[in-house]
Amino acid sequence: MDNPVYKLLIVEDDLGIAQAIQTQASMWNFDVRIVENFRDVTGEVTSFSPHIILLDITLPFFNGYHWCSEIRQLFLSLLPPTT
């Protein structure tokens, strides 16, 4: 039986840290993507559909709290309406 592959999105502006996390996560069979465009994090989330998002707080352009709020709104918009 194959183990499931989980997707990890790393939102980190220090490339050395992001690559170290990528190396470790890959050893555990994670499919890892590192965000390079800090102006469109939600676009990366939409295109990659990660199971886990590792989000740095201090980012260029918008901070991690901003992106956390945007990602939350994105996922809430995908939920079916409740009646």
PyMOL CGO cylinders between C-alpha atoms (Angstrom):
from pymol import cmd
from pymol.cgo import CYLINDER

trace = [
    CYLINDER, 0.00, 0.00, 0.00, 1.38, 3.41, -0.97, 0.3, 1, 1, 1, 1, 1, 1,
    CYLINDER, 1.38, 3.41, -0.97, 1.69, 6.15, 1.59, 0.3, 1, 1, 1, 1, 1, 1,
    CYLINDER, 1.69, 6.15, 1.59, -0.28, 9.29, 0.76, 0.3, 1, 1, 1, 1, 1, 1,
    CYLINDER, -0.28, 9.29, 0.76, 1.74, 12.27, -0.39, 0.3, 1, 1, 1, 1, 1, 1,
    CYLINDER, 1.74, 12.27, -0.39, 0.96, 15.47, 1.44, 0.3, 1, 1, 1, 1, 1, 1,
    CYLINDER, 0.96, 15.47, 1.44, 1.57, 18.87, -0.08, 0.3, 1, 1, 1, 1, 1, 1,
    CYLINDER, 1.57, 18.87, -0.08, 3.49, 21.47, 1.92, 0.3, 1, 1, 1, 1, 1, 1,
    CYLINDER, 3.49, 21.47, 1.92, 3.61, 25.12, 0.85, 0.3, 1, 1, 1, 1, 1, 1,
    CYLINDER, 3.61, 25.12, 0.85, 6.47, 27.10, 2.39, 0.3, 1, 1, 1, 1, 1, 1,
    CYLINDER, 6.47, 27.10, 2.39, 6.01, 30.87, 2.56, 0.3, 1, 1, 1, 1, 1, 1,
    CYLINDER, 6.01, 30.87, 2.56, 9.42, 32.02, 3.80, 0.3, 1, 1, 1, 1, 1, 1,
    CYLINDER, 9.42, 32.02, 3.80, 11.54, 34.91, 2.49, 0.3, 1, 1, 1, 1, 1, 1,
    CYLINDER, 11.54, 34.91, 2.49, 14.85, 33.46, 3.75, 0.3, 1, 1, 1, 1, 1, 1,
    CYLINDER, 14.85, 33.46, 3.75, 15.70, 31.01, 0.96, 0.3, 1, 1, 1, 1, 1, 1,
    CYLINDER, 15.70, 31.01, 0.96, 18.21, 29.10, 3.14, 0.3, 1, 1, 1, 1, 1, 1,
    CYLINDER, 18.21, 29.10, 3.14, 15.55, 28.39, 5.76, 0.3, 1, 1, 1, 1, 1, 1,
    CYLINDER, 15.55, 28.39, 5.76, 12.98, 27.48, 3.10, 0.3, 1, 1, 1, 1, 1, 1,
    CYLINDER, 12.98, 27.48, 3.10, 15.38, 25.05, 1.41, 0.3, 1, 1, 1, 1, 1, 1,
    CYLINDER, 15.38, 25.05, 1.41, 16.34, 23.45, 4.74, 0.3, 1, 1, 1, 1, 1, 1,
    CYLINDER, 16.34, 23.45, 4.74, 12.66, 22.86, 5.52, 0.3, 1, 1, 1, 1, 1, 1,
    CYLINDER, 12.66, 22.86, 5.52, 12.13, 21.55, 1.98, 0.3, 1, 1, 1, 1, 1, 1,
    CYLINDER, 12.13, 21.55, 1.98, 15.00, 19.07, 2.36, 0.3, 1, 1, 1, 1, 1, 1,
    CYLINDER, 15.00, 19.07, 2.36, 13.67, 17.74, 5.66, 0.3, 1, 1, 1, 1, 1, 1,
    CYLINDER, 13.67, 17.74, 5.66, 10.05, 17.55, 4.49, 0.3, 1, 1, 1, 1, 1, 1,
    CYLINDER, 10.05, 17.55, 4.49, 11.06, 15.77, 1.28, 0.3, 1, 1, 1, 1, 1, 1,
    CYLINDER, 11.06, 15.77, 1.28, 12.73, 13.08, 3.37, 0.3, 1, 1, 1, 1, 1, 1,
    CYLINDER, 12.73, 13.08, 3.37, 9.26, 12.39, 4.82, 0.3, 1, 1, 1, 1, 1, 1,
    CYLINDER, 9.26, 12.39, 4.82, 7.71, 12.16, 1.33, 0.3, 1, 1, 1, 1, 1, 1,
    CYLINDER, 7.71, 12.16, 1.33, 6.10, 15.60, 1.29, 0.3, 1, 1, 1, 1, 1, 1,
    CYLINDER, 6.10, 15.60, 1.29, 5.55, 17.30, -2.04, 0.3, 1, 1, 1, 1, 1, 1,
    CYLINDER, 5.55, 17.30, -2.04, 7.03, 20.73, -1.26, 0.3, 1, 1, 1, 1, 1, 1,
    CYLINDER, 7.03, 20.73, -1.26, 6.71, 24.06, -3.04, 0.3, 1, 1, 1, 1, 1, 1,
    CYLINDER, 6.71, 24.06, -3.04, 8.45, 27.26, -1.94, 0.3, 1, 1, 1, 1, 1, 1,
    CYLINDER, 8.45, 27.26, -1.94, 6.64, 30.54, -2.63, 0.3, 1, 1, 1, 1, 1, 1,
    CYLINDER, 6.64, 30.54, -2.63, 8.79, 32.97, -4.59, 0.3, 1, 1, 1, 1, 1, 1,
    CYLINDER, 8.79, 32.97, -4.59, 6.19, 35.66, -5.37, 0.3, 1, 1, 1, 1, 1, 1,
    CYLINDER, 6.19, 35.66, -5.37, 5.25, 37.30, -2.07, 0.3, 1, 1, 1, 1, 1, 1,
    CYLINDER, 5.25, 37.30, -2.07, 2.72, 39.55, -3.79, 0.3, 1, 1, 1, 1, 1, 1,
    CYLINDER, 2.72, 39.55, -3.79, 0.42, 36.64, -4.72, 0.3, 1, 1, 1, 1, 1, 1,
    CYLINDER, 0.42, 36.64, -4.72, 0.50, 34.02, -1.98, 0.3, 1, 1, 1, 1, 1, 1,
    CYLINDER, 0.50, 34.02, -1.98, -3.18, 33.18, -2.47, 0.3, 1, 1, 1, 1, 1, 1,
    CYLINDER, -3.18, 33.18, -2.47, -2.47, 32.41, -6.14, 0.3, 1, 1, 1, 1, 1, 1,
    CYLINDER, -2.47, 32.41, -6.14, 0.17, 29.91, -5.05, 0.3, 1, 1, 1, 1, 1, 1,
    CYLINDER, 0.17, 29.91, -5.05, -2.30, 28.38, -2.58, 0.3, 1, 1, 1, 1, 1, 1,
    CYLINDER, -2.30, 28.38, -2.58, -4.94, 28.08, -5.28, 0.3, 1, 1, 1, 1, 1, 1,
    CYLINDER, -4.94, 28.08, -5.28, -2.64, 26.53, -7.88, 0.3, 1, 1, 1, 1, 1, 1,
    CYLINDER, -2.64, 26.53, -7.88, -0.88, 24.08, -5.53, 0.3, 1, 1, 1, 1, 1, 1,
    CYLINDER, -0.88, 24.08, -5.53, -3.76, 23.16, -3.13, 0.3, 1, 1, 1, 1, 1, 1,
    CYLINDER, -3.76, 23.16, -3.13, -1.50, 22.34, -0.16, 0.3, 1, 1, 1, 1, 1, 1,
    CYLINDER, -1.50, 22.34, -0.16, -2.50, 20.26, 2.84, 0.3, 1, 1, 1, 1, 1, 1,
    CYLINDER, -2.50, 20.26, 2.84, -0.16, 22.29, 5.07, 0.3, 1, 1, 1, 1, 1, 1,
    CYLINDER, -0.16, 22.29, 5.07, 1.01, 25.90, 4.80, 0.3, 1, 1, 1, 1, 1, 1,
    CYLINDER, 1.01, 25.90, 4.80, 4.11, 26.97, 6.69, 0.3, 1, 1, 1, 1, 1, 1,
    CYLINDER, 4.11, 26.97, 6.69, 3.81, 30.75, 6.83, 0.3, 1, 1, 1, 1, 1, 1,
    CYLINDER, 3.81, 30.75, 6.83, 6.49, 33.21, 7.98, 0.3, 1, 1, 1, 1, 1, 1,
    CYLINDER, 6.49, 33.21, 7.98, 5.19, 36.30, 9.76, 0.3, 1, 1, 1, 1, 1, 1,
    CYLINDER, 5.19, 36.30, 9.76, 7.79, 38.82, 8.58, 0.3, 1, 1, 1, 1, 1, 1,
    CYLINDER, 7.79, 38.82, 8.58, 7.51, 38.90, 4.78, 0.3, 1, 1, 1, 1, 1, 1,
    CYLINDER, 7.51, 38.90, 4.78, 8.10, 41.61, 2.19, 0.3, 1, 1, 1, 1, 1, 1,
    CYLINDER, 8.10, 41.61, 2.19, 5.09, 43.55, 0.83, 0.3, 1, 1, 1, 1, 1, 1,
    CYLINDER, 5.09, 43.55, 0.83, 2.47, 42.03, 3.17, 0.3, 1, 1, 1, 1, 1, 1,
    CYLINDER, 2.47, 42.03, 3.17, 3.13, 40.26, 6.47, 0.3, 1, 1, 1, 1, 1, 1,
    CYLINDER, 3.13, 40.26, 6.47, 2.13, 36.72, 7.35, 0.3, 1, 1, 1, 1, 1, 1,
    CYLINDER, 2.13, 36.72, 7.35, -0.92, 37.87, 9.31, 0.3, 1, 1, 1, 1, 1, 1,
    CYLINDER, -0.92, 37.87, 9.31, -2.28, 39.51, 6.17, 0.3, 1, 1, 1, 1, 1, 1,
    CYLINDER, -2.28, 39.51, 6.17, -1.76, 36.34, 4.13, 0.3, 1, 1, 1, 1, 1, 1,
    CYLINDER, -1.76, 36.34, 4.13, -3.24, 34.16, 6.86, 0.3, 1, 1, 1, 1, 1, 1,
    CYLINDER, -3.24, 34.16, 6.86, -6.41, 36.24, 6.74, 0.3, 1, 1, 1, 1, 1, 1,
    CYLINDER, -6.41, 36.24, 6.74, -6.49, 36.13, 2.92, 0.3, 1, 1, 1, 1, 1, 1,
    CYLINDER, -6.49, 36.13, 2.92, -5.99, 32.35, 2.85, 0.3, 1, 1, 1, 1, 1, 1,
    CYLINDER, -5.99, 32.35, 2.85, -8.70, 31.87, 5.46, 0.3, 1, 1, 1, 1, 1, 1,
    CYLINDER, -8.70, 31.87, 5.46, -11.15, 33.93, 3.38, 0.3, 1, 1, 1, 1, 1, 1,
    CYLINDER, -11.15, 33.93, 3.38, -10.20, 31.93, 0.29, 0.3, 1, 1, 1, 1, 1, 1,
    CYLINDER, -10.20, 31.93, 0.29, -10.99, 28.63, 2.00, 0.3, 1, 1, 1, 1, 1, 1,
    CYLINDER, -10.99, 28.63, 2.00, -14.20, 29.97, 3.53, 0.3, 1, 1, 1, 1, 1, 1,
    CYLINDER, -14.20, 29.97, 3.53, -15.34, 31.04, 0.08, 0.3, 1, 1, 1, 1, 1, 1,
    CYLINDER, -15.34, 31.04, 0.08, -14.90, 27.47, -1.15, 0.3, 1, 1, 1, 1, 1, 1,
    CYLINDER, -14.90, 27.47, -1.15, -17.20, 25.97, 1.51, 0.3, 1, 1, 1, 1, 1, 1,
    CYLINDER, -17.20, 25.97, 1.51, -20.73, 25.14, 0.44, 0.3, 1, 1, 1, 1, 1, 1,
    CYLINDER, -20.73, 25.14, 0.44, -23.35, 27.58, 1.76, 0.3, 1, 1, 1, 1, 1, 1,
    CYLINDER, -23.35, 27.58, 1.76, -25.19, 26.59, 4.91, 0.3, 1, 1, 1, 1, 1, 1,
    CYLINDER, -25.19, 26.59, 4.91, -28.95, 26.79, 5.09, 0.3, 1, 1, 1, 1, 1, 1,
]
cmd.load_cgo(trace, "trace")
